[in-house]
Amino acid sequence: MAKTVQDLLDMMEELDTYSFATVDALGFPHVRVISALHFEPDAIYFYTARGKNFARELDESGGRLEILAYSEQRNDTIRLSCKAERVPEDQQRHWIDVQFSEQSYLYNVYPGETNEIGVMYVVRDGEFEWFNLASKPITRECIPFGAGIVHEKGFRVDASLCVCCGTCEDVCPQHVVHMGSAGTFVIDEGHCLHCGNCFEHCPAGAIERL
């Protein structure tokens, strides 16, 4: 069954920790484990302190952010490529109070009025990718979040170059390449591992990387 945005938000909300990836001004990646998130049907809110490099990297990169959530119990991985923006100033106090009421340990980190050093960010648009590597074959879906755009990934067969030798079918570790109705091989993108084995072995160069 196809996943919806709400399915993925619900799955994320069940988890305790999330990995947030940013890039600094020198181009080096930074990954942080964050547990304090608040979920709305159309948005994800999170808190950090204004003086942290995390906030600096978000602000200097235009909010570029990757959020990764993994459920070991269900073998589900959810990745959200997105842009975060600061919550408007007149709404900051409200969302800080919401965040602290849900994650009470934050009061130990920022007691009393010290939580005013914090800043709330919100994500409303992006691209979700969900995959489960435990299923056979593996399953994956890309879903737009808000006004986000789904970008094509993986590989496909160029029918004009395919010589129907069957090499791609033979080397696919998930066995998701098959002869299509048009008489050339096709890749089932919903189960493709994106490993590139077909791309590297095709003698006709008919596999296109997206």
C-alpha positions in Angstrom: 0.0 0.0 0.0 1.3 3.4 -0.9 2.5 5.6 1.9 1.1 9.1 2.6 2.7 12.1 4.2 0.6 11.5 7.3 1.8 7.9 7.4 5.4 9.0 7.4 4.8 11.7 10.0 3.0 9.2 12.3 5.9 6.8 11.9 8.4 9.5 12.8 6.5 10.6 15.8 6.6 7.1 17.2 10.4 7.3 17.4 12.6 9.0 20.0 15.6 10.3 18.2 16.4 11.7 14.7 19.6 12.6 12.8 19.8 16.1 11.5 22.4 16.8 8.8 23.7 20.2 7.8 26.7 21.6 6.0 29.0 24.3 7.4 30.5 27.3 5.5 33.6 25.2 4.6 31.5 22.5 3.0 31.9 19.9 5.8 28.9 17.9 6.9 27.6 17.8 10.5 25.2 15.3 11.9 23.4 15.8 15.2 21.0 13.5 17.1 17.9 15.4 18.1 15.0 14.2 20.2 12.8 17.3 20.6 10.5 17.5 17.7 6.9 18.6 17.5 4.7 17.3 14.7 1.7 19.0 13.0 -0.1 17.5 9.9 1.6 20.0 7.7 4.8 20.9 9.5 7.7 19.7 11.8 8.9 22.1 14.5 12.2 21.9 16.4 14.1 23.9 19.0 17.8 24.9 19.3 19.8 27.7 20.8 20.7 30.8 18.7 24.3 30.5 19.6 24.8 26.9 18.4 26.6 26.2 15.2 23.5 24.2 14.2 21.4 27.4 14.1 24.3 29.2 12.3 24.5 26.5 9.6 20.8 26.6 9.0 20.7 30.3 8.7 23.8 30.6 6.5 22.7 27.8 4.1 19.1 29.0 3.6 17.8 26.3 5.9 19.1 23.3 4.0 18.6 20.2 6.1 18.3 16.4 5.9 16.4 14.6 8.6 16.8 10.8 9.0 14.6 8.6 11.1 15.1 4.8 11.5 12.8 2.3 13.2 14.8 -0.8 14.1 11.6 -2.6 15.1 10.0 -2.2 11.7 13.2 -1.8 9.6 11.7 1.5 8.2 14.0 4.3 7.2 12.6 7.8 6.5 14.6 10.6 5.0 13.3 14.1 4.6 15.3 16.5 2.4 14.0 19.9 3.2 14.6 23.6 4.1 13.9 24.8 7.6 13.0 28.4 8.4 12.8 30.4 11.6 9.3 30.6 13.1 8.0 34.2 12.9 9.1 36.2 16.0 5.5 36.7 17.2 5.0 32.9 17.3 8.3 31.9 18.9 7.0 32.0 22.5 4.0 29.8 21.7 6.0 27.1 19.9 8.7 27.1 22.5 6.1 26.5 25.2 4.6 23.7 23.1 8.0 22.1 22.6 8.9 22.3 26.3 5.6 20.9 27.4 6.1 17.8 25.3 9.8 17.3 26.1 10.0 18.2 29.8 13.7 17.3 30.0 14.3 20.5 28.1 13.5 22.4 31.4 16.7 20.8 32.8 18.8 22.0 29.9 17.3 25.5 29.8 15.7 26.2 33.2 13.5 29.2 33.7 13.9 32.1 31.4 17.1 30.7 29.9 15.0 29.0 27.3 14.6 32.4 25.7 18.1 31.9 24.1 16.3 29.3 22.0 14.8 29.6 18.5 12.1 27.5 16.9 12.5 26.3 13.3 9.8 24.8 11.1 9.8 22.6 8.1 6.8 22.8 5.8 8.2 21.7 2.4 10.5 19.0 1.2 10.9 15.5 -0.2 10.2 12.3 1.8 11.9 9.1 0.9 10.8 5.9 2.7 12.4 2.5 2.3 12.4 -0.8 3.9 15.4 -3.0 3.2 14.0 -6.0 5.1 11.2 -6.7 2.6 11.9 -8.9 -0.4 12.3 -7.2 -2.7 13.1 -4.0 -0.9 10.5 -1.3 -1.1 10.9 2.4 -1.5 8.7 5.5 -2.2 9.4 9.2 -2.7 6.6 11.6 -1.6 6.4 15.4 -1.7 5.9 17.2 1.6 4.0 20.4 1.3 5.2 22.3 -1.8 8.3 20.1 -2.1 9.3 18.4 -5.4 10.2 14.8 -5.9 13.5 14.4 -7.8 14.0 11.3 -9.8 16.7 8.9 -8.5 18.1 5.6 -9.4 18.3 4.2 -12.9 16.2 3.4 -16.0 16.5 1.6 -19.3 16.8 3.7 -22.5 14.6 1.7 -24.8 16.3 3.1 -27.9 19.6 1.6 -26.8 18.4 -1.7 -25.2 19.5 -4.8 -27.1 17.4 -7.2 -24.9 20.4 -9.3 -23.9 19.0 -9.7 -20.4 22.3 -8.8 -18.6 20.5 -6.3 -16.4 18.0 -8.8 -15.3 20.7 -11.3 -14.5 22.8 -9.0 -12.3 20.0 -7.3 -10.4 20.4 -8.4 -6.7 16.7 -7.7 -6.0 15.4 -9.3 -9.3 13.3 -6.2 -10.2 14.4 -5.8 -13.8 12.1 -7.6 -16.3 10.9 -7.6 -19.9 8.3 -4.9 -20.4 5.3 -4.8 -22.6 7.2 -2.7 -25.2 9.7 -5.5 -25.7 12.6 -3.9 -23.8 13.7 -4.3 -20.2 12.3 -2.0 -17.5 13.3 -1.4 -13.9 10.7 -1.5 -11.2 11.6 1.8 -9.4 9.4 1.0 -6.4 11.8 -1.9 -5.5 15.1 -0.8 -7.0 18.0 -0.8 -4.6 19.8 2.0 -6.6 23.0 -0.1 -6.4 24.0 0.5 -10.1 24.9 -3.1 -10.9 22.8 -3.0 -14.0 24.4 0.3 -15.0 27.9 -1.0 -14.7 27.2 -4.3 -16.5 25.0 -3.3 -19.5 27.1 -4.0 -22.6 25.0 -1.5 -24.7 25.2 1.4 -22.3 21.4 1.4 -22.2 21.1 2.0 -18.5 20.7 5.7 -17.7 21.5 7.1 -14.3 18.9 9.6 -13.1 
